[in-house]
């Protein structure tokens, strides 16, 4: 009984903390999406498109996907006449960089600086698009789309737009609660039954190979399976209770901003008619290599600082 009570309490508290971020941002972005500002942002991004092998109109799904979510970005892709290569580049970019405002704001609640999240996600999106456009010579045939929902409907009138924004914000909170509360109860059950300790041992070779300590495994698993926004609740609790160090937290998030919600974020691209296994492989390989490089550099810097402090201490003595 105490397990359910504690899990429910943590779930409600987490929903409240994250809801205070998700609701106003969803409301604001939904309203802006119904104004000429979104068209202006698209036109502003057009000059960059040629550099990464995309036509100017491809700016639309990028802007919408980054300000809203993957589903809205995919909905925008479906309205365009693009090649397979262009759709694949957009899919890779949106995999790395989507829902930026909410997911980056949520990351700050865990203790990660927002600018780091933005630089890593946007940087990976642009770099990956550039290399794909240069290295892949095929994909010039027109993309054939399947069926997918998620296009952003057009609403007219200020009060209708406001109501639409409030509705989407409220539904976002409901969806968040429906995921976070049962998840927190399940996590609490796992803790009380000592299953998390077993899970940490199973994950320890992976976290260790990425330069992190075993107690980072819960944070890592939550983000990989359910994403940054919804996984943040588990992450916040894990950081508080498992004593995850600052270095391990940053390494975990660097991995997760590159590769999170791998099942959902990969499967939803299937209707676009592109190969999804290369998409998943790119995200996974980039996440592993980037995390290992950052861990290596971080350890070298730490080692030099420790050596310098010891040398200074010996000199003073």
Buried (B, 14 or more C-beta within 10 A) or exposed (E): EEBEEBBBBBBBBBBEBBBEBBBBBBBBBBBBBBEEEBEEBBEEBBEBBEEBBBBBBBBBBBBBBBBBBBBBBBBBBBEBEBBBBBBBBBBBBBBBBBBBBBBBBBBBBBBBEBEBBBEBBBEBBBBBBBBBBEEBEEBEEEBEBEEBEBBBEEBEEEEEBBEBBBEBBBEBBEEBBEBBBEBBBBBBBBBEEEEBEEBBEEBBEBBEEBBBBBBBBBBBBBBBBBBBBBBBBBBBBBBEBBEBBEBBBBBBBBBBBBBBBBEEBBEBBEBBBBBBEBBBEBBBEBBBEBBBEBBEEBEEEEEEEEEEEEEEEEEEE
